[in-house]
């Protein structure tokens, strides 16, 4: 029997105004004929917000910057992958009212990568040392790839490299790295600063593939430069779609229409910037 009111899902972050998650999720629920609504919340106090999940009977929450690590301490249970990564981007309020944390960022990144190239035995330079970088390193190791951490702040990069037992280079030495793929997990180049790049163009010739997990703009300055020097380029749209699809699977136990989700997001991004068509 259909509920009188829609099942509620939410996005917790600060800021959240730029996110396409509400657009993607709400369109997908409508397509799947699911009586549900996805609502963004710009969170000021995370502890109060998490308490509100039960109080408002919110079924599931997407967690974004800057709460992916701090939210873990307020949950009843965190799965093994999230503990290893040290970040949660998905919360399920289960039938017993227990809040369970998961990380679908690594799943989204790996699924998108595997659609374009083999991971096992390949070397990946991971730019950054935050939660997204940790998810990337975790996923690449799990698939038999070889991650190399590259970060501007040496201490943070070295600490992460020690934890995951992989090499580290400071960003100033990126020109010394030869890898199959460079993955940018930093926010440098995200709208409205789409003309900024975390890496000089001259350093990109050492990579066959360049991936930017930023999805807005669709083609960042990093990806434009990569294409111009002959690299293959992957935008963050695929990762964004797949991590959201994995969230729906966790919350609802059903496989969502990923191609439809991608179409919705691409249409919106191309409307925002028509000259960056894929």
C-alpha positions as CSV (number, residue, x, y, z in Angstrom):
1,X,0.0,0.0,0.0
2,X,1.3,3.5,-0.9
3,X,2.3,5.8,2.0
4,X,0.1,8.9,2.3
5,X,3.3,11.0,2.4
6,X,6.4,10.4,0.3
7,X,9.4,8.6,1.7
8,X,12.1,11.3,2.4
9,X,15.7,11.2,1.4
10,X,18.1,14.1,2.0
11,X,21.5,15.7,1.2
12,X,23.5,17.0,4.2
13,X,26.3,19.4,3.3
14,X,27.5,23.0,3.4
15,X,27.1,24.4,0.8
16,X,24.6,22.3,-1.1
17,X,23.2,24.8,-3.6
18,X,25.5,23.7,-6.4
19,X,24.7,20.0,-6.2
20,X,22.8,18.2,-8.9
21,X,21.9,15.3,-6.5
22,X,18.4,16.6,-5.9
23,X,17.7,16.9,-9.6
24,X,19.1,13.4,-10.3
25,X,17.4,11.6,-7.5
26,X,14.0,13.2,-7.8
27,X,13.9,12.5,-11.5
28,X,14.9,8.9,-10.9
29,X,12.3,8.3,-8.3
30,X,9.6,9.7,-10.6
31,X,10.9,7.5,-13.5
32,X,10.9,4.4,-11.2
33,X,7.4,5.3,-9.9
34,X,8.7,5.5,-6.3
35,X,6.7,7.7,-3.9
36,X,9.7,9.6,-2.6
37,X,11.4,13.0,-2.4
38,X,15.0,14.0,-2.0
39,X,15.7,17.3,-0.2
40,X,18.9,19.2,0.2
41,X,19.8,20.6,3.6
42,X,22.5,23.2,4.2
43,X,23.6,21.9,7.6
44,X,24.9,24.2,10.3
45,X,25.1,21.7,13.2
46,X,25.8,18.1,12.1
47,X,24.9,16.5,15.5
48,X,21.4,18.1,15.4
49,X,21.0,17.2,11.7
50,X,21.8,13.5,12.4
51,X,19.4,13.5,15.3
52,X,16.8,14.8,12.9
53,X,17.1,11.8,10.6
54,X,15.1,9.7,13.1
55,X,13.0,12.6,14.3
56,X,11.8,13.4,10.7
57,X,11.7,9.7,9.6
58,X,14.3,10.4,6.8
59,X,15.0,7.0,5.2
60,X,18.4,7.8,3.7
61,X,21.0,10.6,3.5
62,X,23.7,11.6,1.1
63,X,26.6,13.2,3.0
64,X,28.9,15.7,1.3
65,X,31.6,18.2,2.1
66,X,32.5,18.9,4.9
67,X,30.9,16.2,6.9
68,X,32.0,12.9,5.3
69,X,34.4,12.1,8.1
70,X,32.8,13.8,11.1
71,X,29.4,12.1,10.5
72,X,30.9,8.7,11.3
73,X,31.0,9.4,15.1
74,X,27.2,10.0,15.2
75,X,26.2,6.7,13.5
76,X,25.2,3.4,15.0
77,X,27.2,1.3,12.5
78,X,29.8,1.9,9.8
79,X,30.6,-0.7,7.2
80,X,34.2,-2.1,6.8
81,X,35.0,-0.2,3.6
82,X,34.0,3.2,5.1
83,X,36.1,2.5,8.1
84,X,39.1,1.8,6.0
85,X,38.5,4.9,3.8
86,X,37.7,7.0,6.9
87,X,34.7,8.6,5.3
88,X,30.9,8.0,4.8
89,X,28.8,9.5,2.0
90,X,25.7,7.4,2.5
91,X,23.5,6.9,5.6
92,X,20.6,4.3,5.8
93,X,18.0,4.7,8.5
94,X,17.0,1.0,8.7
95,X,13.7,-0.6,9.8
96,X,14.9,-0.7,13.5
97,X,15.9,3.0,13.4
98,X,19.6,2.2,13.4
99,X,21.8,4.6,11.3
100,X,24.2,2.7,9.1
101,X,27.1,4.4,7.2
102,X,28.4,3.4,3.8
103,X,30.8,4.8,1.2
104,X,29.7,4.7,-2.4
105,X,32.3,7.1,-3.7
106,X,34.8,4.4,-4.3
107,X,32.2,2.2,-6.0
108,X,31.3,5.0,-8.3
109,X,34.8,5.9,-9.2
110,X,35.9,2.3,-9.9
111,X,32.8,1.4,-11.9
112,X,33.3,4.5,-14.1
113,X,37.1,3.7,-14.5
114,X,36.4,0.1,-15.5
115,X,34.2,1.2,-18.3
116,X,37.2,2.8,-20.0
117,X,40.4,1.0,-18.8
118,X,41.7,-2.0,-16.9
119,X,42.7,-1.2,-13.3
120,X,44.7,-4.3,-12.3
121,X,48.4,-3.8,-12.7
122,X,48.0,-0.2,-13.9
123,X,49.5,2.8,-12.1
124,X,47.2,5.7,-11.0
125,X,48.5,9.1,-9.7
126,X,45.9,10.3,-7.2
127,X,46.0,14.1,-6.8
128,X,44.8,15.1,-3.3
129,X,44.7,13.6,0.2
130,X,41.1,14.2,1.3
131,X,38.1,11.8,1.6
132,X,37.7,11.4,-2.2
133,X,41.4,10.7,-2.6
134,X,41.2,8.0,0.1
135,X,38.2,6.5,-1.6
136,X,40.1,6.4,-4.9
137,X,43.2,4.8,-3.3
138,X,41.1,2.2,-1.5
139,X,39.2,1.2,-4.7
140,X,42.3,1.0,-6.9
141,X,44.1,-1.2,-4.3
142,X,41.0,-3.4,-4.1
143,X,41.1,-3.8,-7.9
144,X,44.8,-4.6,-8.0
145,X,45.9,-1.3,-9.3
146,X,49.0,0.7,-8.0
147,X,48.1,4.1,-6.5
148,X,50.7,6.9,-6.2
149,X,49.6,9.8,-4.0
150,X,50.4,13.4,-5.1
151,X,49.6,16.3,-2.8
152,X,50.5,19.9,-2.3
153,X,50.7,19.6,1.5
154,X,53.6,17.2,2.0
155,X,52.9,16.0,5.6
156,X,49.3,15.1,4.8
157,X,50.3,13.3,1.7
158,X,53.0,11.3,3.4
159,X,50.7,10.3,6.2
160,X,48.2,8.9,3.8
161,X,50.9,7.2,1.8
162,X,52.2,5.5,4.9
163,X,48.7,4.4,5.9
164,X,47.9,2.8,2.5
165,X,51.5,1.7,1.9
166,X,52.0,3.4,-1.4
167,X,54.4,6.0,-2.9
168,X,54.1,9.7,-2.4
169,X,55.3,12.7,-4.4
170,X,54.8,16.4,-3.6
171,X,52.8,18.2,-6.3
172,X,55.9,20.2,-7.3
173,X,57.4,16.9,-8.5
174,X,54.5,15.6,-10.5
175,X,56.6,15.9,-13.7
176,X,58.7,13.0,-12.4
177,X,55.7,10.6,-12.3
178,X,54.8,8.3,-15.2
179,X,51.5,6.6,-14.7
180,X,48.7,5.2,-16.8
181,X,46.1,7.6,-15.3
182,X,46.0,10.8,-13.3
183,X,42.9,11.3,-11.1
184,X,42.2,14.7,-9.7
185,X,40.2,14.4,-6.4
186,X,40.7,18.1,-5.4
187,X,38.0,20.8,-5.9
188,X,40.4,22.9,-8.0
189,X,38.6,23.7,-11.3
190,X,35.1,23.3,-9.9
191,X,32.5,25.8,-11.0
192,X,32.6,28.8,-10.8
193,X,36.4,28.5,-11.0
194,X,36.3,26.3,-14.1
195,X,39.4,27.8,-15.7
196,X,41.7,26.8,-12.8
197,X,43.7,23.6,-13.0
198,X,45.6,21.8,-10.2
199,X,48.3,20.6,-12.7
200,X,50.4,22.4,-15.3
201,X,49.7,21.4,-18.9
202,X,53.3,20.4,-19.5
203,X,53.0,17.6,-16.8
204,X,50.1,15.9,-18.4
205,X,52.1,14.3,-21.2
206,X,53.2,11.5,-18.8
207,X,49.7,10.2,-18.5
208,X,47.6,8.2,-21.0
209,X,44.3,9.0,-19.2
210,X,43.3,12.0,-17.1
211,X,40.2,11.8,-14.9
212,X,38.7,14.7,-13.0
213,X,36.0,13.7,-10.4
214,X,34.6,17.3,-10.8
215,X,31.3,17.0,-12.8
216,X,30.5,20.7,-13.0
217,X,31.8,22.1,-15.4
218,X,31.5,19.0,-17.6
219,X,34.9,19.7,-19.1
220,X,37.3,21.4,-16.6
221,X,40.5,23.2,-17.6
222,X,42.4,20.1,-16.6
223,X,40.5,17.9,-19.0
224,X,40.7,20.5,-21.8
225,X,44.5,20.6,-21.4
226,X,44.6,16.8,-21.2
227,X,42.8,16.5,-24.5
228,X,45.0,19.1,-26.2
229,X,48.2,17.2,-25.3
230,X,46.8,13.9,-26.5
231,X,45.5,12.2,-23.3
232,X,42.1,10.4,-23.0
233,X,39.8,12.4,-20.7
234,X,37.2,11.3,-18.2
235,X,34.8,13.8,-16.5
236,X,33.3,13.3,-13.0
237,X,29.8,12.6,-14.4
238,X,30.2,8.8,-14.5
239,X,31.4,8.6,-10.9
240,X,28.6,11.0,-9.8
241,X,26.0,8.8,-11.5
242,X,27.3,5.5,-10.2
243,X,27.8,6.7,-6.6
244,X,24.2,8.0,-6.6
245,X,22.9,4.7,-8.1
246,X,24.7,2.7,-5.4
247,X,23.0,4.9,-2.8
248,X,19.6,4.1,-4.2
249,X,20.5,0.4,-4.1
250,X,21.4,0.7,-0.4
251,X,18.2,2.7,0.5
252,X,15.7,0.8,-1.7
253,X,17.2,-2.5,-2.6
254,X,16.6,-2.0,-6.3
255,X,18.8,-1.3,-9.3
256,X,18.1,2.2,-10.7
257,X,18.2,3.2,-14.4
258,X,21.7,4.5,-14.7
259,X,21.5,5.5,-18.3
260,X,18.5,7.7,-17.5
261,X,20.3,9.2,-14.5
262,X,23.3,10.1,-16.8
263,X,21.0,11.6,-19.4
264,X,19.3,13.9,-16.8
265,X,22.6,15.2,-15.4
266,X,24.3,15.7,-18.9
267,X,21.2,17.5,-20.1
268,X,21.4,19.9,-17.2
269,X,25.2,20.5,-17.5
270,X,25.0,21.1,-21.2
271,X,22.2,23.6,-20.7
272,X,24.5,25.4,-18.2
273,X,27.4,25.5,-20.6
274,X,26.4,24.7,-24.1
275,X,30.0,24.9,-25.4
276,X,31.1,22.0,-23.2
277,X,29.0,19.3,-24.9
278,X,30.4,15.8,-24.3
